[in-house]
Amino acid sequence: MSFEFDLNGFQSDLETTLERGREAFKGKYKEELNHLAGLSHAEIDAITPDATDLQKYDELITVVKEASRVNLEQAQLKQQIEQLGGTAVQIAGKVPALARLF
């Protein structure tokens, strides 16, 4: 069984993803996204000693991007972050505007 890479499909998916990212940075939570993006590796790493914090950081950014893009209400954003678990909530706590949700 051979797998053939679909470059056109990849490029189409990539363009869609990039456009969604641009929309997110223009949305409701753009300041929170900028603050999250500015966190240092050391700040994130201080939460847990393993790679879990980096995975949760990535998931948190994804959730906040989508929330920003669709202008999700704060209560719903809080719920989405809580569903990611305690590590994500701790990372969110490093962003003042997100910390106020908790």
C-alpha positions as CSV (number, residue, x, y, z in Angstrom):
1,M,0.0,0.0,0.0
2,S,1.6,3.2,-1.1
3,F,0.7,6.7,0.2
4,E,0.9,9.5,-2.2
5,F,1.3,13.0,-0.8
6,D,-1.3,15.5,-2.0
7,L,0.6,18.8,-2.2
8,N,-2.4,20.7,-3.6
9,G,-4.6,19.5,-0.7
10,F,-1.8,20.3,1.7
11,Q,-1.5,23.9,0.3
12,S,-5.3,24.3,0.4
13,D,-5.5,23.2,4.0
14,L,-2.5,25.4,5.0
15,E,-4.1,28.4,3.4
16,T,-7.3,27.8,5.3
17,T,-5.5,27.4,8.6
18,L,-3.4,30.5,8.0
19,E,-6.5,32.5,7.2
20,R,-8.2,31.3,10.4
21,G,-5.1,32.4,12.3
22,R,-5.2,35.8,10.8
23,E,-8.9,36.1,11.7
24,A,-8.1,35.1,15.3
25,F,-5.6,37.8,15.8
26,K,-8.2,40.3,14.7
27,G,-10.9,38.9,16.9
28,K,-12.2,39.4,20.4
29,Y,-9.2,37.8,22.2
30,K,-6.4,39.3,20.1
31,E,-4.7,40.9,23.1
32,E,-4.9,37.6,25.1
33,L,-3.3,35.8,22.1
34,N,-0.5,38.3,21.9
35,H,0.2,37.9,25.6
36,L,0.1,34.1,25.3
37,A,2.5,34.2,22.4
38,G,4.8,36.4,24.5
39,L,5.2,33.8,27.3
40,S,8.7,32.5,27.5
41,H,9.6,28.8,27.4
42,A,10.9,29.2,31.0
43,E,7.5,30.6,32.2
44,I,5.7,27.7,30.7
45,D,8.2,25.1,31.8
46,A,7.9,26.3,35.4
47,I,4.4,24.8,35.5
48,T,5.4,21.2,35.1
49,P,8.8,19.6,34.6
50,D,7.7,17.4,31.6
51,A,6.5,18.2,28.1
52,T,2.8,18.2,29.2
53,D,2.9,22.0,29.7
54,L,4.1,22.7,26.1
55,Q,1.3,20.5,24.8
56,K,-1.3,22.2,26.9
57,Y,0.2,25.6,25.9
58,D,-0.3,24.7,22.3
59,E,-3.9,23.5,23.0
60,L,-4.6,26.6,24.9
61,I,-3.5,28.9,22.1
62,T,-5.7,26.9,19.7
63,V,-8.7,27.3,21.9
64,V,-8.1,31.0,22.4
65,K,-7.5,31.5,18.7
66,E,-10.8,29.8,17.8
67,A,-12.6,31.6,20.6
68,S,-11.3,34.9,19.2
69,R,-12.1,34.1,15.7
70,V,-15.8,33.3,16.5
71,N,-16.1,35.9,19.3
72,L,-16.9,33.3,21.9
73,E,-18.4,34.6,25.1
74,Q,-16.0,34.7,28.1
75,A,-18.0,32.2,30.1
76,Q,-17.7,29.8,27.2
77,L,-14.0,30.4,26.8
78,K,-13.5,29.8,30.5
79,Q,-15.3,26.4,30.1
80,Q,-13.2,25.5,27.1
81,I,-10.0,26.3,29.0
82,E,-11.1,24.3,32.0
83,Q,-11.8,21.3,29.8
84,L,-8.1,21.3,28.8
85,G,-7.2,20.7,32.5
86,G,-5.3,22.2,35.3
87,T,-2.1,22.8,33.4
88,A,-3.9,24.9,30.8
89,V,-5.7,26.9,33.5
90,Q,-2.3,27.6,35.2
91,I,-0.9,28.8,31.9
92,A,-3.9,30.9,31.2
93,G,-3.4,32.4,34.7
94,K,-0.2,33.9,33.4
95,V,-2.2,36.2,31.1
96,P,-4.0,38.8,33.2
97,A,-7.1,39.0,31.0
98,L,-7.5,35.3,31.0
99,A,-6.6,35.0,34.7
100,R,-9.6,37.2,35.5
101,L,-11.9,34.5,34.1
102,F,-11.0,32.2,37.0
